[in-house]
Amino acid sequence: MRKIDLDFVKCVVNYYNENHSTVRKTAKHFKISKSCVHYYLTKVMPNPTSAKIIEKNKLERAFSLVFLSILCYYYIIKR
């Protein structure tokens, strides 16, 4: 198993928390995978701030998907 550089993990977590970023944007910024970012945020260095941001992002994504589904449904019916 690879050794995790905790200084790098701290940078990733701090970036995520300070910018209220998404996992995708954070991964792109550091040129690492989304799964690595999620792992760092939830397993290696979990904290309440990251947990709140992750939950907020999940809710926003779920809401946007529901809203998009409703729009598609009405568009199909109106045609």
C-alpha positions as CSV (number, residue, x, y, z in Angstrom):
1,M,0.0,0.0,0.0
2,R,1.3,3.5,-0.9
3,K,2.2,5.9,1.9
4,I,-0.1,8.9,2.0
5,D,1.6,12.3,2.2
6,L,-0.3,14.0,5.0
7,D,0.9,17.5,4.1
8,F,-0.6,17.1,0.6
9,V,-3.8,15.7,2.1
10,K,-4.0,18.7,4.4
11,C,-3.5,21.0,1.3
12,V,-6.4,19.3,-0.5
13,V,-8.7,19.4,2.5
14,N,-7.9,23.0,3.2
15,Y,-8.5,24.0,-0.4
16,Y,-11.8,22.2,-0.4
17,N,-13.0,23.8,2.8
18,E,-11.7,27.3,2.2
19,N,-13.2,27.5,-1.4
20,H,-16.4,25.6,-0.6
21,S,-15.4,23.7,-3.7
22,T,-16.7,20.4,-5.2
23,V,-14.9,17.1,-5.3
24,R,-14.6,17.5,-9.0
25,K,-13.1,21.0,-9.0
26,T,-10.7,20.1,-6.2
27,A,-9.5,17.0,-8.1
28,K,-9.0,19.1,-11.2
29,H,-7.1,21.7,-9.3
30,F,-4.7,19.2,-7.8
31,K,-4.7,16.9,-10.9
32,I,-5.8,13.8,-8.9
33,S,-8.8,11.6,-9.1
34,K,-12.2,12.4,-7.6
35,S,-12.1,9.2,-5.6
36,C,-8.7,10.3,-4.0
37,V,-10.3,13.6,-3.0
38,H,-13.3,11.9,-1.6
39,Y,-11.1,9.4,0.3
40,Y,-9.0,12.2,1.8
41,L,-12.1,14.1,2.9
42,T,-13.9,11.2,4.4
43,K,-11.3,8.7,5.6
44,V,-7.9,10.2,5.9
45,M,-8.7,13.6,7.4
46,P,-12.5,13.9,8.1
47,N,-13.8,17.0,9.7
48,P,-17.2,18.7,10.2
49,T,-16.6,21.4,7.7
50,S,-15.9,19.0,4.9
51,A,-18.8,16.8,5.8
52,K,-21.2,19.8,5.7
53,I,-19.9,20.9,2.3
54,I,-20.1,17.3,0.9
55,E,-23.7,17.0,2.2
56,K,-24.6,20.4,0.7
57,N,-23.2,19.5,-2.7
58,K,-25.1,16.1,-2.7
59,L,-28.3,17.9,-1.9
60,E,-27.8,20.5,-4.6
61,R,-27.0,17.8,-7.2
62,A,-30.1,15.7,-6.1
63,F,-32.3,18.8,-6.4
64,S,-31.0,19.8,-9.8
65,L,-31.5,16.2,-11.1
66,V,-35.1,16.2,-9.8
67,F,-35.7,19.6,-11.3
68,L,-34.3,18.5,-14.7
69,S,-36.4,15.3,-14.6
70,I,-39.5,17.4,-14.1
71,L,-38.6,19.8,-16.9
72,C,-38.0,16.8,-19.3
73,Y,-41.3,15.2,-18.3
74,Y,-43.3,18.4,-19.0
75,Y,-41.5,19.0,-22.2
76,I,-42.3,15.5,-23.5
77,I,-46.0,15.8,-22.4
78,K,-46.4,19.3,-24.0
79,R,-45.1,18.1,-27.4
